[in-house]
């Protein structure tokens, strides 16, 4: 699901216009100073019925939408929400049953001479193999 989710995001023309193909899992490549999204899998829980596993998984994903300015980070977060919020459909062999925003927060960081602004957005994403 992780690779497919990355591909799903950058397949959005609006999001790709802001971040290109810079949607990464777990860490931002060193030296990158362009807007990007860094994703973290916070939890992954299989779905169950009384008959056992139902094939669905509930993943909580944190999306750190990073920009060189606070406005740029907010623009990336808004494009992420436009692409992902409420999405239900199949993409690259994964059936997304729904993506639901759970929270939003902002912060800024400075690493050496580079200041980053981040709009962190959490989603619960229900998915299964198509």
C-alpha positions in Angstrom: 0.0 0.0 0.0 2.8 2.4 0.8 4.3 2.6 -2.7 0.8 2.8 -4.3 -0.1 5.6 -1.9 3.0 7.6 -3.0 2.2 7.0 -6.6 -1.4 8.0 -6.1 -0.4 11.3 -4.6 2.1 12.3 -7.3 -0.4 11.2 -10.0 -2.4 14.3 -9.0 -1.5 17.2 -11.4 -2.2 19.8 -8.7 0.0 18.0 -6.1 2.7 17.1 -8.7 2.9 20.8 -9.7 4.0 21.6 -6.1 6.1 18.6 -5.1 7.0 16.9 -8.4 7.7 13.3 -7.5 9.0 14.2 -4.0 6.7 11.9 -1.9 8.9 9.9 0.5 8.4 7.4 3.3 10.1 7.7 6.6 12.7 10.4 5.8 13.5 13.3 3.6 16.6 12.7 1.4 19.6 14.8 2.7 20.1 18.1 0.9 16.6 18.3 -0.6 15.4 21.9 -0.4 12.2 21.7 -2.5 8.7 21.2 -1.3 8.0 17.6 -0.5 5.8 15.2 1.5 7.3 12.8 4.0 5.0 10.0 5.1 5.1 7.9 8.3 3.0 4.8 9.0 1.8 5.4 12.6 -0.3 2.2 12.9 -1.7 -0.5 10.8 -4.6 -2.6 12.0 -6.3 -5.4 10.1 -10.1 -5.5 10.0 -12.0 -8.4 11.4 -15.5 -9.7 11.4 -16.9 -12.6 13.6 -15.7 -14.9 10.8 -12.1 -13.6 10.9 -10.0 -11.2 9.0 -12.0 -9.3 6.3 -9.0 -8.3 4.1 -9.3 -4.6 4.9 -6.5 -2.7 6.7 -6.9 0.6 8.6 -3.6 2.5 8.4 -3.0 5.8 10.2 -0.6 7.8 8.1 1.1 11.1 9.0 1.8 13.3 6.0 4.4 16.0 6.7 3.9 18.6 4.0 7.1 20.5 3.9 7.8 23.9 2.3 10.3 26.7 2.3 7.6 29.0 3.6 4.6 28.5 5.8 2.4 29.3 2.8 4.1 26.8 0.6 3.6 24.1 3.3 -0.1 25.0 3.5 -0.5 24.8 -0.3 1.0 21.3 -0.3 -1.3 20.3 2.6 -4.3 21.7 0.8 -3.4 19.9 -2.5 -3.0 16.7 -0.4 -6.4 17.1 1.1 -8.0 17.7 -2.3 -6.5 14.5 -3.6 -7.0 12.2 -0.6 -9.8 13.4 1.6 -12.8 11.0 1.2 -11.2 9.1 -1.7 -12.8 5.8 -2.5 -11.6 3.8 -5.5 -9.0 1.5 -6.9 -5.5 2.6 -7.9 -2.6 0.3 -9.0 -4.2 -2.8 -7.6 -5.2 -1.4 -4.2 -8.9 -0.8 -3.3 -9.2 2.3 -1.1 -12.4 2.1 0.9 -12.0 5.6 2.3 -9.4 8.1 3.5 -10.5 10.2 6.4 -8.6 13.2 7.8 -8.0 13.0 11.6 -5.9 16.0 12.4 -3.7 18.9 11.3 -0.9 20.8 12.9 1.9 23.1 11.9 5.5 23.7 12.9 8.8 25.1 11.7 12.4 23.6 11.9 15.8 24.9 11.1 18.6 22.6 10.0 21.8 24.5 9.5 21.0 27.4 7.2 17.7 25.9 5.9 14.4 26.7 7.6 11.5 24.3 6.8 7.8 24.8 7.5 5.6 21.8 8.0 1.9 21.2 7.9 1.4 17.7 9.3 -1.8 16.0 8.4 -3.0 12.6 9.8 -5.3 10.3 7.8 -7.0 7.0 8.5 -6.9 5.0 5.2 -8.9 1.9 4.8 -7.6 -0.3 2.0 -7.3 -3.9 0.6 -5.9 -5.7 -2.4 -8.1 -5.2 -5.3 
